[in-house]
Amino acid sequence: MELVKPKRLSEGDTILIVAPASPITTADETVQKGVGNLEEIGFNVEIHPSCYGDFKGTSGPPHERAEVLMNAFKDESVDGIMCYWGGWNSNDLLDYLDWGLIRANPKVFIGYSDITFLNTALYEKAGIVNFQGPALITFTHDFLMPWEIQVFKDMLMTPMDKYELRASPTFIDDPYFYMHPEKPITENPNPGWQIIKKGTAQGPIIGGHIGTLLTLAGTAYWPDLEGKLLFLEEDESGSPKNVRRLFRQLEQTGVLEEINGLLIGRIPEVTGIKDDLWIGSLIEDIIEDVDCPIVAQMDFGHTNPIVTVPIGIEAKISTEKETLTFLEPCIW
């Protein structure tokens, strides 16, 4: 399927905030801080009323959440769609979405975590470039990081034939900052990527939250990963065993024999992966026969800064240069 790319965002454009998975449960002060920070970047921001719904731990029944999303794509007054956060169960929507309608009305769509379901299906079923990256929750803190904001603006507002990413200069390891706003923030120098297996590889880039992605295995929404650069992240609290289990499942699906490169995001210390136990040591026997570049500690997922990744476009990883390069524009 030929890729369809969305129109770039411009200052003054309207971004609609939706909650395809869990509803907004944070304080209104938190929500408004996020809105204010996006407005400072130059956008008009609207919160869809359904974000405050309540249905079995989600923002509404599956068909209603799907209708909100489809209407957002159709609505000519909406220029971009951003998820409030992830949570649980955006896969409820998949059987209710009209992929043809969405493909005919492409626009910027961005989110992460549980939104990996939608990021993947929008690419696989509708053939549209969409974005794994900051949600509104990302903008609700006081420590907006210049690198994060610049990449966000570059990806969504400035078409480029080629765009080169390196490791962020600093990082903050606190994925649940919004739960304890009184806690001081520690910004750390970034030691850079951890190269597990050297090499250079190229292919369409796809991925997201590993636990969410693997939930699609065996369904009609499981993506074709042959020849892809696969990026993955995880935030499962307090359980390195679960992270290892997920990577073992990935191996047993045969994915590691199909992909051209494996890119692993910075996994928060809250998972228990820290000090002498790092992701490379945790999964070293699982990936020992993988014949492609493998890089860890990249700026994906439940971390700050969160990089904005265009799903589906051609990309290249070089461990020698420590660069991830997007090789084509992701917007027009």
C-alpha positions in Angstrom: 0.0 0.0 0.0 1.4 3.4 -1.0 2.1 5.6 2.0 -0.1 8.7 2.5 1.6 11.5 4.4 -0.3 14.2 6.4 -0.2 17.9 5.9 2.3 19.7 8.1 1.2 21.6 11.2 1.6 25.4 11.3 1.4 28.0 14.0 -2.3 28.8 14.6 -3.4 25.3 13.7 -5.9 23.5 15.9 -4.9 20.3 17.7 -7.7 18.2 19.1 -6.9 16.2 22.3 -8.6 12.8 22.4 -8.5 9.8 24.7 -8.9 6.6 22.7 -7.9 4.5 25.7 -8.1 5.7 29.4 -9.9 8.9 30.3 -8.4 12.0 31.7 -8.2 11.6 35.5 -5.5 14.2 36.3 -6.4 17.5 37.9 -7.7 20.3 35.7 -4.7 22.3 36.7 -2.5 19.6 35.1 -4.6 19.6 31.9 -4.5 23.3 31.6 -0.7 23.4 32.0 -0.4 21.1 29.1 -2.8 23.2 27.0 -0.9 26.3 27.9 2.5 24.8 26.9 1.1 23.7 23.5 -0.3 27.2 23.0 3.1 28.6 23.7 4.4 26.5 20.8 1.8 28.2 18.7 -1.2 25.9 18.5 -4.9 26.3 19.3 -5.8 23.4 21.6 -9.2 21.8 22.1 -10.1 19.0 24.6 -12.8 16.7 23.2 -15.5 16.2 25.9 -15.3 12.4 25.6 -11.9 12.6 27.2 -13.7 12.8 30.6 -16.0 9.8 30.0 -16.1 6.6 32.1 -16.7 3.2 30.7 -15.0 0.1 32.2 -11.8 2.1 32.8 -11.8 3.8 29.4 -13.2 7.0 28.1 -16.3 5.4 26.5 -17.7 2.4 24.7 -15.6 1.2 21.8 -17.9 2.3 19.0 -18.2 5.8 20.6 -14.4 6.2 21.0 -14.0 5.0 17.4 -16.5 7.6 16.2 -14.7 10.4 18.1 -11.5 9.4 16.3 -13.0 9.1 12.8 -14.9 12.4 13.3 -11.6 14.0 14.3 -10.0 12.9 11.0 -13.0 14.1 9.0 -13.4 17.5 10.8 -11.8 20.2 8.5 -11.4 22.5 11.5 -9.0 20.0 13.1 -5.5 20.1 11.9 -3.9 17.6 14.2 -4.9 14.9 16.6 -3.0 14.3 19.9 -3.8 11.7 22.5 -4.0 12.9 26.1 -2.0 9.8 27.2 -2.2 6.1 26.7 -3.6 3.8 29.5 -5.4 0.7 28.4 -7.5 -0.8 25.7 -7.3 1.5 22.6 -7.4 -1.9 20.7 -11.1 -1.9 21.5 -11.5 0.6 18.6 -9.8 -1.4 15.8 -12.8 -3.3 14.6 -14.9 -0.1 14.5 -12.6 2.1 12.5 -13.2 2.9 8.8 -9.7 2.7 7.4 -10.7 4.0 4.0 -12.3 7.1 5.6 -9.2 7.7 7.6 -6.9 7.2 4.6 -9.0 9.7 2.6 -8.6 12.3 5.4 -5.0 12.1 6.6 -3.7 14.4 9.2 -1.1 14.4 12.0 -1.9 11.8 14.7 0.4 11.4 17.6 0.6 9.4 20.9 2.5 6.7 22.6 2.2 3.8 25.1 -1.2 2.0 24.6 -1.6 4.2 21.5 0.8 1.8 19.9 -2.3 -0.1 18.9 -3.5 2.8 16.8 0.0 3.9 15.6 0.4 0.4 14.2 -3.0 -0.1 12.7 -3.1 3.4 11.1 0.0 2.4 9.2 -0.9 -1.2 8.5 -4.5 -0.8 7.6 -4.9 2.8 6.4 -1.4 3.3 5.1 -0.9 6.7 6.6 2.2 8.0 8.3 1.5 8.8 11.9 3.6 9.6 14.9 4.7 7.9 18.0 5.7 10.6 20.4 4.6 13.2 23.0 1.0 13.1 24.2 -0.6 16.1 26.0 0.6 14.6 29.3 4.1 15.1 28.1 3.5 18.9 28.1 1.9 19.1 31.6 5.2 19.4 33.4 7.4 22.4 34.1 10.6 20.8 32.7 9.9 21.1 29.0 13.1 20.0 27.3 14.3 22.1 24.4 15.6 19.0 22.5 12.2 17.3 22.8 10.3 20.4 21.6 12.7 21.0 18.7 12.3 17.4 17.4 8.6 17.6 17.9 8.4 20.8 15.8 10.8 19.6 13.2 8.9 16.4 12.6 5.4 17.9 12.5 6.0 21.4 11.1 9.0 21.3 8.7 9.1 18.9 5.8 12.7 17.7 5.3 14.2 15.3 2.7 16.6 14.0 5.4 16.6 14.3 9.2 19.4 13.1 11.5 18.8 12.2 15.1 21.4 11.7 17.8 21.1 11.0 21.5 19.5 13.8 23.5 22.0 15.8 25.6 20.2 15.1 28.9 17.3 12.9 30.2 14.9 12.7 33.1 14.0 9.2 34.4 10.6 9.8 35.9 7.8 8.5 33.6 5.0 9.1 36.2 6.0 12.7 37.1 2.4 13.8 36.9 1.5 11.6 39.9 3.9 13.5 42.2 4.3 17.1 41.0 5.9 18.0 44.4 8.9 15.7 43.8 12.0 17.5 42.6 13.1 16.7 39.0 16.6 15.3 38.4 18.0 16.0 34.9 20.9 13.8 34.1 23.6 14.1 31.4 22.9 11.5 28.7 25.8 9.1 28.3 24.5 8.2 24.9 23.3 5.0 23.2 24.4 1.6 24.3 25.5 -0.4 21.2 24.6 -4.0 21.7 25.4 -5.1 18.1 27.2 -3.0 15.6 26.2 -2.3 12.1 24.2 -0.2 9.6 20.7 -1.0 8.5 17.8 0.6 6.6 14.1 0.1 6.3 10.7 1.5 7.2 10.6 2.3 10.9 7.7 1.0 13.1 7.2 0.1 16.7 6.2 1.4 20.1 5.4 -0.1 23.5 6.5 -3.8 23.3 3.7 -5.2 25.6 1.1 -3.4 23.6 2.5 -4.3 20.2 2.7 -8.0 21.1 -1.0 -8.0 22.1 -1.7 -7.7 18.4 0.2 -11.0 17.6 -2.2 -13.5 16.0 -4.7 -10.8 15.1 -5.5 -9.2 11.7 -3.7 -6.1 13.0 -0.3 -7.6 13.5 2.1 -5.7 11.2 4.4 -7.0 8.5 7.8 -6.5 10.1 10.0 -8.0 7.4 12.8 -5.6 6.5 11.7 -3.0 9.1 13.6 -1.0 11.7 11.7 -2.0 14.9 11.8 0.4 17.8 10.5 -0.8 21.2 10.1 0.5 24.7 8.6 -0.7 27.9 7.5 0.7 31.3 6.2 -2.3 33.2 6.7 -1.3 36.8 8.9 -3.4 39.1 9.3 -6.5 36.9 12.4 -7.2 34.8 11.1 -10.7 34.5 8.1 -9.4 32.5 10.3 -7.4 30.2 12.4 -10.5 29.5 9.2 -12.5 28.9 8.1 -10.0 26.3 11.4 -10.1 24.4 11.2 -13.9 24.5 7.8 -13.8 23.0 9.1 -11.4 20.3 11.8 -14.0 19.5 9.4 -16.8 19.4 7.1 -15.0 16.9 10.1 -15.0 14.5 10.3 -11.3 14.4 13.9 -11.1 15.3 14.8 -13.1 12.1 12.8 -10.7 9.9 13.8 -7.2 11.0 16.7 -5.2 9.7 17.4 -3.4 13.0 16.3 -3.4 16.7 16.1 0.0 18.5 15.3 -0.1 22.2 14.2 2.9 24.1 15.4 4.0 27.5 13.6 1.8 30.0 12.7 3.6 33.3 14.4 2.4 36.4 11.0 1.9 38.0 10.9 -1.3 36.0 13.8 -2.6 38.1 16.2 -2.5 35.2 19.1 -0.5 36.6 22.6 -0.6 37.9 24.3 -3.9 36.8 21.0 -5.2 35.4 20.5 -3.4 32.0 18.5 -4.4 29.0 21.4 -5.8 27.1 22.3 -8.2 30.0 18.7 -9.1 30.6 18.1 -10.3 27.1 21.6 -11.2 25.9 20.8 -14.9 25.3 17.5 -14.0 23.5 19.3 -11.8 21.0 22.6 -13.6 20.7 21.8 -15.0 17.2 20.2 -11.9 15.9 22.1 -10.7 12.8 21.3 -7.0 12.7 22.2 -3.8 14.6 20.8 -3.5 18.1 20.9 -0.3 20.0 19.5 0.5 23.5 19.0 3.6 25.6 17.4 5.6 22.8 14.9 8.4 23.5 11.7 6.4 22.8 8.7 5.9 25.0 8.2 6.5 28.8 11.1 8.9 29.2 11.9 12.5 28.9 12.7 13.6 26.4 10.4 11.6 24.1 11.4 11.7 20.5 8.8 12.1 17.8 9.0 9.1 15.4 7.2 9.0 12.0 5.7 5.5 11.6 6.3 4.0 8.2 8.9 6.2 6.6 12.3 4.9 5.4 15.0 5.3 8.0 18.6 4.3 8.6 20.5 3.3 11.8 24.3 3.6 12.0 26.0 2.4 15.2 29.4 3.8 14.0 28.0 7.3 13.6 25.4 6.8 16.4 22.7 8.3 14.2 19.1 7.5 13.3 18.3 9.2 10.0 14.9 9.6 8.5 15.4 9.4 4.7 12.3 11.0 3.4 9.8 13.7 4.4 7.1 12.5 6.8 4.7 15.5 6.1 4.0 17.7 3.2 
